[in-house]
Amino acid sequence: MRFLVDECTGPAVAKWLREQHHEVFSVFEEASGLDDDSIIQKAFHENWILITNDKDFGEKVYKEQYPHKGVILLRLADERSANRIAVVRRLIENYSEKLAGNFVVATEKRVRFDIKK
């Protein structure tokens, strides 16, 4: 799968995804400081699933109507890298076929899909 990992989600998640043989663009490593509009546009135009902790992307998708190829919004109580990786791992293991094209909100205990029709 192809993932664009937002700067706030961090390099540890990007590194883990690469170790799992996914294609990854890390904003932290490759485009630090890139603004949210540019991030969501890049993800759409280059066919990346965006992984972020930034709830502003919900507004970008729903209020501002930005198109996307999939957004995973991590809403975690524990923001440590190991926990982020654990949540992303569970998402990929259990829902990989539903990630592309959908807006996904994931916590440590729940996953909500806003499925495109």
C-alpha positions in Angstrom: 0.0 0.0 0.0 1.0 3.6 -0.4 1.0 5.9 2.7 1.7 9.5 3.1 2.6 10.0 6.8 2.0 13.4 8.1 4.7 15.2 10.1 2.7 15.1 13.4 2.4 11.3 13.1 6.2 11.0 13.0 9.1 9.2 11.5 8.7 6.0 13.6 5.4 5.2 11.9 6.9 5.8 8.5 9.9 3.6 9.3 7.7 0.8 10.5 5.5 1.0 7.4 8.6 0.7 5.2 9.8 -2.3 7.2 6.4 -3.9 6.3 7.2 -3.2 2.6 4.7 -0.4 2.1 5.6 2.6 -0.1 5.9 5.6 2.2 6.2 9.4 1.8 7.1 10.9 5.2 6.4 14.6 5.5 8.7 14.7 8.5 11.6 13.3 6.6 11.0 14.6 3.0 9.0 17.8 3.2 9.1 19.2 6.8 6.9 22.2 7.2 4.5 21.4 4.3 1.1 23.0 4.9 -2.1 21.0 5.3 -3.5 22.1 1.9 -0.4 20.9 0.1 -0.3 17.6 2.0 -3.9 16.6 1.2 -3.5 17.7 -2.5 -0.2 15.7 -2.8 -1.8 12.7 -1.2 -4.7 12.9 -3.7 -2.8 13.6 -6.8 -0.1 11.0 -6.1 -2.5 8.3 -4.8 -1.4 8.1 -1.2 -3.5 7.2 1.8 -2.8 9.9 4.3 -2.1 9.0 7.9 -2.4 11.9 10.4 -3.0 12.9 14.0 -4.3 16.3 12.8 -8.0 16.7 13.1 -7.9 19.7 10.7 -7.9 17.1 7.9 -11.5 16.2 8.9 -12.4 19.8 8.1 -10.4 19.7 4.9 -12.4 16.7 3.7 -15.9 17.5 5.0 -16.2 21.3 5.2 -13.7 22.3 2.4 -14.6 19.2 0.2 -11.0 18.3 -0.6 -10.9 15.0 -2.6 -8.7 12.3 -1.1 -7.6 8.7 -1.8 -8.0 7.8 1.9 -7.4 9.5 5.2 -6.6 7.7 8.5 -7.1 10.1 11.4 -5.5 8.7 14.6 -7.3 10.1 17.7 -5.1 8.5 20.4 -5.0 9.0 24.2 -1.5 7.6 24.2 0.6 9.5 21.5 3.8 7.4 21.9 5.2 6.0 18.7 4.8 2.4 19.8 1.0 3.0 20.3 0.6 4.7 17.0 2.3 1.8 15.3 0.1 -0.7 17.1 -3.1 1.1 16.0 -1.9 1.4 12.4 -0.8 -2.3 12.4 -4.3 -3.3 13.6 -5.9 -1.2 10.9 -3.8 -2.8 8.1 -4.3 -6.3 9.5 -8.0 -6.1 9.9 -9.2 -3.4 7.4 -6.7 -3.1 4.6 -9.4 -3.5 1.9 -11.4 -0.6 3.4 -8.6 2.0 3.8 -8.3 3.3 0.3 -10.8 6.0 -0.6 -12.4 6.2 2.9 -12.1 8.6 5.9 -11.1 6.4 8.9 -11.0 7.6 12.5 -9.1 5.2 14.7 -8.6 5.2 18.5 -7.0 2.5 20.7 -10.4 0.8 21.0 -12.6 1.8 18.0 -12.5 2.3 14.3 -15.0 4.4 12.4 -15.3 4.4 8.6 -17.0 7.2 6.7 -17.3 5.2 3.4 -17.5 7.0 0.1 -20.5 6.1 -2.0 
